[in-house]
Amino acid sequence: MSNTMEDCMWDAAIDEMFAERGQEEYEQELIENVIKELPVENVRSYLGKNRDAIEERVNKCLSEADELIKNNHPGPALVIAVTPIEIIFKFFVLRPLFEGTLLTDKLAEILIPRLLPGQAGRCCDLLPAAAGNWDIPLTNLKLSSDNNLWNTLKTEVLPKRNAVVHMAEKVTDKSTLLAIECANILMKMW
C-alpha cells in the first residue's frame, strides 16, 4: 500500500472519530489519556535528542527580543519574546508527551499537528495538566513582582501579543519585559 493511501486511511479514521464524539471532546479525552499513561522514558528520549536545538531557538529569540527593546522597538520585541513561550509549551512539554506516548511515528505525525496547532492560548490550557504529571506546579510560579506567572501569561502577555500582531496596537517596554521575564522563568524549569 502506498504512503498516500495510508495517509488517506489515517485521515479518514481520525475524521470519523472527530465526527462521532466531536473534535474538542475527543482531543480532551486523548490528552487526558496521554498524560495518565505517559511513559517517562520515551519523553526523556525525545528531550535528549531535541533539547539542544529547542534551547538554541529559545535563546536566539530571547536575544533578539532584548536587542529589539534596546533599539526602541517594543512591538516586534514583544512578538519575538512570546515565541520562546510557545516553543517551550509545544516542544518541551506537549510534543514530548504526545510523541513519547503515541505508538507509531506515523500516528504522531498525523495527530500532533491537529492537537497542537500554533495557538499559544490553547497550549496554555493544556500545559498545567501536562506539567502536573511531572509535579511541576506551573500555576504556582511567581514573577519578580510576586504576580502569578500563569495568570499573567493568560490575561496580559498573550492578549497583548495578539493585539500587537492582529491590530497593530502600541506596546510599552513594560509589556515586552514582562513577556521576556515569563519566557526566562519557564526556560529555567526545563
C-alpha positions as CSV (number, residue, x, y, z in Angstrom):
1,M,0.0,0.0,0.0
2,S,1.4,3.5,-0.9
3,N,2.0,6.1,1.8
4,T,-0.6,8.3,0.2
5,M,-3.3,5.6,0.6
6,E,-2.2,5.0,4.2
7,D,-2.3,8.8,4.9
8,C,-5.9,8.9,3.5
9,M,-6.9,5.9,5.7
10,W,-5.5,7.6,8.8
11,D,-7.1,10.9,8.0
12,A,-10.5,9.2,7.4
13,A,-10.3,7.3,10.7
14,I,-9.4,10.4,12.6
15,D,-12.1,12.4,10.9
16,E,-14.6,9.7,11.8
17,M,-13.6,9.8,15.4
18,F,-13.9,13.6,15.4
19,A,-17.4,13.3,13.8
20,E,-18.6,10.7,16.3
21,R,-17.5,12.4,19.5
22,G,-16.8,16.0,18.4
23,Q,-13.3,17.1,17.9
24,E,-12.9,19.1,21.1
25,E,-14.3,16.2,23.3
26,Y,-12.1,13.7,21.5
27,E,-9.0,15.8,21.8
28,Q,-9.5,16.5,25.5
29,E,-10.0,12.8,26.2
30,L,-6.9,11.9,24.2
31,I,-4.9,14.5,26.1
32,E,-6.0,13.2,29.5
33,N,-5.2,9.6,28.5
34,V,-1.8,10.6,27.2
35,I,-1.0,12.4,30.5
36,K,-2.1,9.4,32.6
37,E,-0.3,6.8,30.6
38,L,2.9,8.7,29.9
39,P,6.0,6.5,29.5
40,V,8.5,8.8,31.1
41,E,11.4,7.1,29.4
42,N,10.1,8.0,26.0
43,V,9.8,11.6,27.0
44,R,13.4,11.6,28.2
45,S,14.5,10.1,24.9
46,Y,12.7,12.8,22.9
47,L,14.1,15.6,25.1
48,G,17.6,14.0,25.0
49,K,17.5,14.1,21.2
50,N,16.0,17.6,20.8
51,R,16.7,19.7,23.8
52,D,19.8,21.5,22.5
53,A,18.0,22.5,19.2
54,I,15.0,23.7,21.1
55,E,17.0,25.6,23.7
56,E,19.0,27.3,20.9
57,R,15.9,28.6,19.3
58,V,14.5,29.9,22.6
59,N,17.8,31.6,23.4
60,K,18.0,33.1,19.9
61,C,14.5,34.6,20.3
62,L,15.2,36.0,23.7
63,S,18.4,37.6,22.5
64,E,16.6,39.1,19.5
65,A,13.8,40.5,21.8
66,D,16.5,42.0,24.1
67,E,18.1,43.7,21.1
68,L,14.8,45.0,19.7
69,I,13.8,46.5,23.0
70,K,17.2,48.2,23.4
71,N,16.7,49.7,20.0
72,N,13.2,51.1,20.9
73,H,11.1,48.5,19.0
74,P,8.9,47.2,21.8
75,G,6.1,45.8,19.5
76,P,8.4,43.5,17.5
77,A,10.2,42.7,20.7
78,L,7.0,41.5,22.3
79,V,6.1,39.3,19.4
80,I,9.6,37.8,19.4
81,A,9.5,37.4,23.2
82,V,6.3,35.4,23.2
83,T,7.8,33.0,20.6
84,P,10.0,31.2,23.1
85,I,7.0,30.8,25.4
86,E,5.2,29.0,22.6
87,I,8.3,26.9,21.8
88,I,8.6,25.9,25.4
89,F,4.9,24.9,25.6
90,K,5.0,22.9,22.4
91,F,8.4,21.4,22.3
92,F,9.5,21.0,25.9
93,V,6.2,19.7,27.3
94,L,3.3,18.9,25.0
95,R,5.1,17.5,22.0
96,P,7.3,15.2,24.1
97,L,4.3,14.0,25.9
98,F,2.5,13.0,22.7
99,E,5.5,11.8,20.8
100,G,6.6,9.7,23.8
101,T,3.2,8.2,24.2
102,L,1.9,7.5,20.7
103,L,2.9,4.1,19.4
104,T,4.0,4.9,15.9
105,D,5.8,7.8,14.2
106,K,3.0,7.8,11.6
107,L,0.3,8.3,14.2
108,A,2.4,11.1,15.9
109,E,2.8,12.8,12.5
110,I,-0.9,12.9,11.9
111,L,-2.2,13.7,15.4
112,I,0.3,16.2,16.7
113,P,-0.4,18.9,14.2
114,R,-4.1,18.5,14.8
115,L,-3.8,18.6,18.6
116,L,-1.1,21.2,18.9
117,P,-1.9,23.9,16.4
118,G,0.0,27.2,16.6
119,Q,-2.3,28.6,19.3
120,A,-0.4,29.6,22.4
121,G,-3.7,30.2,24.3
122,R,-4.8,26.6,23.7
123,C,-1.4,25.3,24.9
124,C,-1.9,27.5,28.0
125,D,-5.0,25.4,28.8
126,L,-3.2,22.1,28.3
127,L,0.2,22.8,29.8
128,P,-0.6,22.9,33.5
129,A,-2.2,19.4,33.4
130,A,0.7,18.0,31.4
131,A,3.3,19.6,33.6
132,G,1.4,18.4,36.7
133,N,2.2,14.9,35.6
134,W,5.9,15.7,36.4
135,D,5.0,17.6,39.6
136,I,5.8,20.9,38.0
137,P,3.4,23.4,39.6
138,L,3.1,25.9,36.7
139,T,0.1,27.6,38.2
140,N,2.2,28.4,41.3
141,L,5.1,30.2,39.5
142,K,5.7,33.8,40.5
143,L,7.2,36.7,38.7
144,S,9.6,39.2,40.3
145,S,6.6,41.4,41.1
146,D,5.2,38.4,43.0
147,N,2.3,38.2,40.5
148,N,1.3,34.8,39.3
149,L,3.1,33.9,36.1
150,W,0.4,31.7,34.7
151,N,-2.4,34.2,35.2
152,T,-0.2,37.0,33.8
153,L,0.5,34.9,30.6
154,K,-3.1,34.2,30.0
155,T,-4.5,37.7,30.9
156,E,-1.8,40.1,29.9
157,V,1.1,38.7,27.8
158,L,-0.7,36.6,25.2
159,P,-3.6,39.0,24.7
160,K,-1.1,41.9,24.3
161,R,0.9,39.9,21.8
162,N,-2.3,39.1,19.8
163,A,-3.3,42.8,19.9
164,V,0.1,43.8,18.5
165,V,0.1,41.2,15.8
166,H,-3.6,41.4,14.7
167,M,-4.5,45.1,15.4
168,A,-1.1,46.8,15.4
169,E,-1.7,48.0,18.9
170,K,1.0,50.0,20.6
171,V,3.0,48.3,23.2
172,T,5.2,49.6,26.1
173,D,8.6,48.3,27.1
174,K,7.0,47.1,30.3
175,S,4.8,44.6,28.4
176,T,7.7,43.3,26.4
177,L,9.9,43.0,29.5
178,L,7.1,41.1,31.2
179,A,7.0,38.6,28.3
180,I,10.8,38.2,28.4
181,E,10.6,37.5,32.2
182,C,7.9,34.9,31.7
183,A,10.0,33.1,29.0
184,N,13.1,33.2,31.1
185,I,11.3,31.7,34.1
186,L,9.7,29.0,32.0
187,M,13.0,28.2,30.3
188,K,14.7,27.7,33.7
189,M,12.3,24.9,34.5
190,W,13.5,22.7,31.7
